[in-house]
Amino acid sequence: MSTEDPKGTVLILAWAFPPYITGAARPFRFYKYLPRFGYTVQVLTASKQDPNDVQTNVTCVEGRIRGSKFALEHVAERLQKVIVAAESLMWALRTTAAADQIISREKVCAVVSTSPPVASHLVALKLKTRYGVRWIADFRDPLVGNPFRKDTGIAGHLDRLLQKWIFRRADAVVATTDATVELWRRQHPEHEKKMHLIWNGFDPEDRLEPVSLPQRAYKLLVHVGAIYGIRDPGALLCSFDRLIKRGLLSPEKLRIQLIGPVEGDWCRDREPLADLVRLGCLRYDGVQVPKREAARAMASADAVILLDSHGEHGAIQVPAKLFDYIRIGRPILAVTTRNSPADRLLARSGVPYSSIYPEDTPEEVDQRVLCFLSLPPHPVVASEWFWNEFDAYPQVRELAGLIAGSH
């Protein structure tokens, strides 16, 4: 805790917050480290808190996540099916009322809203209008140009309108990759001075290291995290299947484990998927596992798989798990787009890796997979650049500067 006089209270609006997993790590790092720069922090979240592990100044507002789904009132759920921007509508209304109470009793110097969902920004926009409080809008994923959101129809029109409002009214808008900042500059050149980059990263106090590998007759490749939409492992699964059928890869020498939910039509290439399962090379159960268990699985694998998401604008985000993969230091097999943020990060990380791109021919993919499988599983310490660039403490120092209005 900082020894300075308190500078005021920062109100963080975060739909996801621990103990929930997906999307919760970044707002938690803000909450954890901002007090070290002289701020008191209050959090309003949709994530139910653990009564046995109560976190100071964290309030759950009902209308929240249950399991991996959004738990909204019936009307909001119906609206969500028609308009993506209507997600967590009732949570936004209730959170505004809860924020009013905090502002009435505390010296709130700034509001930090983080999305998705966009509801947190809607609450912050209301507070900005009502109180004139300084507002930093943090986008873990872009709103317009997000491959997981609709660019057309009513939903696309609403997203463009909402983004325009947010960029106009917020004092600062924060992206997690340089590619997103470049996208914003093309979309809103008039607000370029408001745009800032604070990468995702890792908590330096959260130790994550490789463990000694057990003796086994096969190489174990692990993917941790949800697989859905355009995070498709098809290119890799097809390659493994081809290599086995050509006699270049023994099925007894390979195990692929997918840890985490698989949603919808998660793999369009059903035949190689079925072949690999039948041969015992591929295992998955679609179950979300606790963070600690996921970390153990990563740390004890010979290599790990990264499935990047990409759409019309290419891959412009970095999957959060990549920062854990690199800290462990074992080889990384990535499916991404050429020169994406993840591709460039891997190139400078110092950790052995291979990237598979959409334009690669099957022969090129197979060659890269074979070369990758020949890499030794020995962990490598990442580059000094990685440790300096993605440490949460200096990142939150940047956020503290935005809160103070110093840059």
C-alpha positions in Angstrom: 0.0 0.0 0.0 1.3 3.5 -0.9 2.4 5.7 2.0 1.1 8.8 0.2 -2.1 10.6 1.2 -5.0 8.9 -0.6 -5.6 10.5 -4.0 -9.3 9.5 -4.0 -11.4 6.5 -4.9 -11.3 4.8 -8.3 -14.5 3.0 -9.2 -13.9 -0.1 -11.4 -16.9 -1.4 -13.3 -16.1 -5.0 -14.3 -18.8 -7.6 -15.3 -16.2 -10.4 -14.8 -14.1 -10.5 -11.6 -12.5 -13.3 -9.6 -13.4 -15.9 -8.6 -14.9 -16.0 -12.1 -12.2 -16.8 -14.6 -12.9 -15.6 -18.1 -12.0 -11.9 -18.6 -11.4 -11.4 -14.8 -7.6 -11.2 -14.6 -7.1 -7.8 -16.1 -9.6 -5.9 -13.8 -8.2 -7.8 -10.8 -4.7 -6.6 -11.6 -6.1 -3.0 -11.7 -7.8 -3.5 -8.4 -4.7 -5.1 -6.8 -2.1 -2.6 -7.9 -3.8 0.8 -8.0 -3.7 1.2 -4.2 0.1 1.1 -4.5 -0.2 4.4 -6.4 -2.2 6.1 -3.7 -5.8 5.2 -4.8 -8.6 3.6 -2.9 -10.5 1.2 -5.2 -14.1 0.1 -5.3 -15.3 -2.6 -7.6 -18.8 -3.3 -8.9 -19.1 -6.6 -10.7 -21.6 -9.2 -11.8 -19.4 -12.1 -10.5 -20.7 -13.7 -7.3 -18.1 -13.4 -4.6 -16.8 -16.3 -2.4 -18.1 -15.7 1.1 -15.1 -17.7 2.4 -12.6 -15.4 0.6 -14.1 -11.9 0.9 -12.3 -9.2 -1.1 -12.3 -5.7 0.3 -14.4 -3.1 -1.5 -15.8 -5.6 -4.1 -19.6 -5.6 -4.5 -21.5 -8.1 -6.6 -24.5 -6.6 -8.3 -27.2 -9.2 -9.3 -27.8 -9.9 -12.9 -24.6 -11.9 -13.3 -22.7 -14.9 -14.7 -23.7 -18.4 -13.7 -21.3 -21.0 -14.9 -20.3 -19.8 -18.4 -23.6 -18.1 -19.3 -25.0 -14.7 -18.6 -27.9 -14.8 -16.0 -30.2 -11.9 -17.0 -33.8 -11.2 -16.4 -36.1 -12.7 -18.9 -36.6 -9.5 -20.9 -32.9 -8.8 -21.2 -32.3 -12.4 -22.3 -34.8 -12.0 -25.1 -33.3 -8.7 -26.1 -29.9 -10.2 -26.1 -30.9 -12.6 -28.9 -31.8 -9.7 -31.1 -29.3 -7.0 -30.1 -25.9 -8.0 -28.9 -25.4 -4.6 -27.3 -28.4 -5.3 -24.9 -26.3 -7.9 -23.0 -26.4 -7.5 -19.2 -29.0 -4.6 -19.5 -30.5 -5.1 -16.1 -27.0 -5.4 -14.5 -26.2 -2.0 -16.0 -29.3 -0.4 -14.5 -28.7 -1.9 -11.1 -24.9 -1.1 -11.2 -25.7 2.6 -12.0 -27.8 2.8 -8.8 -25.0 1.1 -6.8 -22.4 3.5 -8.3 -24.6 6.5 -7.3 -24.4 5.3 -3.6 -20.6 5.0 -3.7 -20.2 8.4 -5.3 -22.6 10.0 -2.7 -20.4 8.9 0.2 -16.8 8.8 -1.3 -14.5 11.1 -3.1 -14.5 9.3 -6.5 -11.9 10.8 -8.7 -12.3 8.4 -11.7 -14.3 5.6 -13.1 -12.6 2.8 -15.0 -15.0 0.7 -17.1 -13.7 -2.5 -18.7 -15.5 -4.5 -21.5 -16.8 -6.9 -22.7 -19.6 -6.6 -22.1 -20.3 -3.1 -23.2 -22.7 -2.6 -20.3 -19.8 -1.4 -18.1 -19.2 1.5 -20.5 -22.9 2.3 -20.5 -22.8 2.7 -16.8 -19.7 4.8 -16.9 -21.2 7.0 -19.7 -24.2 7.7 -17.4 -21.9 8.5 -14.4 -19.8 10.8 -16.6 -23.0 12.7 -17.7 -24.4 12.9 -14.2 -21.3 13.7 -12.2 -18.6 14.8 -14.7 -16.2 12.3 -13.1 -13.1 11.4 -15.1 -13.7 8.3 -17.2 -11.2 5.7 -18.6 -12.8 3.2 -20.9 -10.8 0.0 -21.1 -11.5 -2.4 -24.0 -10.2 -5.9 -23.5 -11.7 -6.6 -27.0 -12.6 -4.0 -29.6 -16.3 -3.2 -30.1 -16.3 -2.4 -33.8 -14.1 -4.8 -35.7 -14.5 -7.5 -33.1 -14.7 -10.9 -35.0 -17.1 -12.2 -32.3 -19.6 -9.4 -32.8 -21.9 -8.7 -35.8 -20.8 -5.9 -38.1 -24.1 -5.8 -39.9 -27.7 -5.1 -39.2 -29.1 -3.5 -36.1 -26.4 -5.0 -33.9 -23.6 -3.6 -36.0 -25.3 -0.2 -36.2 -25.7 -0.1 -32.5 -22.0 -1.0 -31.9 -20.8 1.8 -34.2 -23.1 4.3 -32.4 -22.1 3.1 -29.0 -18.4 3.3 -29.8 -18.8 6.8 -31.2 -20.5 7.9 -28.0 -17.9 6.3 -25.8 -15.0 7.8 -27.7 -16.6 11.2 -27.6 -17.3 11.3 -23.9 -14.6 9.2 -22.3 -11.4 11.0 -21.2 -9.3 8.1 -22.3 -9.8 4.9 -24.2 -7.5 2.0 -23.6 -6.7 -0.9 -25.9 -4.8 -4.1 -25.2 -2.9 -4.3 -28.5 -1.2 -2.0 -30.9 -3.3 -3.5 -33.7 -6.5 -2.3 -31.9 -5.1 1.2 -31.5 -4.3 1.3 -35.3 -7.8 0.1 -36.0 -9.2 2.9 -33.8 -7.1 5.5 -35.5 -8.6 4.6 -38.8 -12.1 4.6 -37.3 -11.9 7.7 -35.2 -8.9 9.9 -36.2 -10.4 12.9 -34.4 -10.0 11.1 -31.0 -6.4 9.9 -31.5 -5.1 11.8 -28.5 -7.5 9.9 -26.2 -6.2 6.5 -27.4 -3.7 4.6 -25.2 -2.2 1.1 -25.1 -2.0 -1.0 -22.0 -1.2 -4.6 -23.0 -2.6 -7.5 -21.2 0.1 -9.2 -19.2 0.9 -11.1 -16.0 0.9 -10.5 -12.3 4.6 -10.7 -11.2 3.5 -12.0 -7.8 1.6 -14.9 -9.4 4.4 -17.4 -9.9 4.0 -19.8 -12.8 6.9 -22.2 -13.6 7.3 -25.4 -15.5 7.4 -28.7 -13.6 9.5 -31.7 -14.2 8.0 -33.8 -16.9 7.2 -37.4 -16.1 8.6 -40.3 -18.1 6.1 -41.1 -20.9 6.3 -42.7 -24.3 4.5 -39.9 -26.1 4.6 -36.1 -26.6 1.8 -34.3 -24.8 0.4 -31.1 -26.4 -2.1 -29.1 -24.3 -4.6 -26.4 -25.2 -6.1 -24.6 -22.2 -9.2 -22.4 -22.5 -12.5 -22.2 -24.4 -12.7 -23.2 -28.1 -15.5 -21.5 -30.0 -16.3 -19.5 -33.1 -13.2 -18.6 -35.1 -10.9 -20.2 -32.6 -10.8 -23.4 -34.7 -8.2 -26.2 -34.2 -9.2 -27.7 -37.6 -5.9 -26.8 -39.4 -3.8 -28.6 -36.7 -6.1 -31.6 -36.4 -6.1 -32.1 -40.1 -2.4 -31.9 -40.2 -1.9 -34.5 -37.4 -4.4 -36.8 -39.2 -2.6 -36.5 -42.5 0.8 -37.1 -41.0 -0.4 -40.2 -39.2 -2.0 -41.5 -42.4 1.2 -40.9 -44.4 3.2 -42.8 -41.8 5.2 -39.7 -40.8 3.8 -39.6 -37.3 3.1 -42.5 -35.0 -0.3 -42.2 -33.1 1.4 -43.9 -30.1 3.8 -41.0 -29.9 1.2 -38.2 -29.7 -1.4 -37.0 -27.2 -3.4 -33.8 -27.6 -5.5 -32.6 -24.7 -8.0 -29.8 -25.0 -8.9 -28.5 -21.5 -11.9 -26.2 -21.2 -15.3 -25.7 -22.8 -16.0 -26.3 -26.5 -18.9 -24.4 -27.8 -21.2 -24.8 -30.8 -19.6 -26.1 -34.1 -16.2 -25.7 -32.6 -14.4 -27.9 -35.1 -15.6 -27.8 -38.7 -13.3 -30.7 -39.7 -15.2 -33.6 -38.1 -13.5 -36.5 -39.9 -10.0 -35.9 -38.6 -11.4 -35.1 -35.2 -13.1 -38.5 -35.1 -10.0 -40.2 -36.4 -7.8 -38.7 -33.7 -10.2 -39.6 -30.9 -10.5 -43.1 -32.2 -6.7 -43.5 -32.3 -6.5 -42.2 -28.7 -4.4 -39.2 -29.8 -7.1 -36.6 -28.9 -8.9 -36.1 -25.6 -11.4 -33.5 -24.6 -14.4 -33.3 -22.3 -15.5 -29.7 -22.7 -15.4 -29.0 -18.9 -14.2 -25.7 -17.4 -11.5 -26.4 -14.8 -10.2 -24.2 -12.0 -7.3 -21.9 -12.7 -4.9 -23.8 -10.6 -5.7 -27.1 -12.4 -5.3 -25.4 -15.7 -1.9 -24.0 -14.7 -0.7 -27.5 -13.6 -1.8 -28.9 -17.0 0.2 -26.2 -18.9 3.2 -26.6 -16.7 3.4 -30.4 -17.1 2.9 -30.5 -20.9 5.7 -31.1 -23.5 4.3 -28.2 -25.6 1.2 -26.0 -25.7 -1.2 -24.9 -28.4 -2.5 -21.4 -29.0 -5.6 -20.8 -31.1 -5.8 -17.1 -32.0 -9.1 -15.6 -33.1 -9.2 -13.6 -36.4 -11.8 -12.1 -38.7 -12.0 -9.4 -41.4 -9.3 -7.4 -39.7 -7.0 -10.4 -39.0 -6.0 -11.3 -35.5 -5.9 -8.1 -33.5 -6.0 -9.4 -29.9 -3.7 -11.6 -27.9 -5.2 -14.6 -26.1 -4.5 -14.1 -22.4 -3.2 -17.6 -22.0 -0.2 -16.7 -24.1 1.4 -14.8 -21.2 1.1 -17.9 -19.1 2.5 -20.1 -21.9 5.6 -17.9 -22.3 6.3 -17.7 -18.6 6.4 -21.5 -18.6 8.8 -21.5 -21.5 8.0 -24.7 -23.3 7.4 -24.8 -27.1 4.3 -23.1 -28.4 2.4 -24.1 -31.5 0.2 -21.2 -32.6 -2.6 -20.9 -35.1 -2.8 -17.2 -35.9 -2.4 -14.7 -38.8 0.9 -13.4 -40.1 2.3 -10.4 -38.2 -0.6 -10.5 -35.7 0.1 -9.2 -32.2 0.4 -12.7 -31.0 2.8 -13.7 -33.9 5.0 -10.6 -33.2 4.9 -11.3 -29.4 6.1 -14.8 -29.9 8.9 -13.7 -32.3 10.3 -11.5 -29.5 9.5 -13.8 -26.6 12.6 -15.9 -26.8 10.5 -19.1 -26.4 10.6 -21.7 -29.1 7.4 -21.6 -31.3 5.9 -22.2 -34.7 3.0 -20.3 -36.2 0.5 -21.7 -38.7 -1.2 -19.2 -40.9 -4.5 -19.4 -42.9 -2.8 -19.0 -46.2 -0.4 -21.9 -45.6 -0.8 -24.9 -47.9 -1.5 -28.3 -46.3 2.1 -29.3 -47.2 3.5 -26.2 -45.4 1.4 -26.8 -42.3 2.6 -30.4 -42.2 6.2 -29.4 -42.5 5.9 -26.9 -39.7 4.1 -29.3 -37.4 6.8 -32.0 -38.0 9.5 -29.4 -37.2 7.7 -28.3 -34.1 7.3 -31.8 -32.8 11.0 -32.3 -33.1 11.7 -29.4 -30.6 12.9 -30.5 -27.2 10.5 -29.9 -24.3 13.2 -28.1 -22.2 11.8 -24.9 -20.8 13.4 -21.6 -21.9 13.5 -18.4 -19.9 11.7 -15.7 -21.9 13.5 -12.5 -23.1 14.1 -9.5 -20.9 11.8 -7.6 -23.3 8.9 -9.9 -22.4 9.4 -9.5 -18.6 9.6 -5.7 -18.8 6.8 -5.1 -21.3 4.0 -7.3 -19.8 4.6 -6.9 -16.0 1.3 -5.7 -14.5 2.9 -3.3 -12.1 4.3 -0.8 -14.7 1.1 -1.3 -16.7 -1.0 -0.2 -13.8 1.4 2.7 -13.4 0.3 3.8 -16.9 -3.3 3.5 -15.8 -2.7 5.6 -12.7 -1.2 8.2 -15.0 -4.4 8.2 -17.1 -6.5 8.5 -13.9 -4.4 11.5 -12.8 -4.6 13.1 -16.2 -0.9 13.3 -16.5 -0.8 11.8 -20.1 
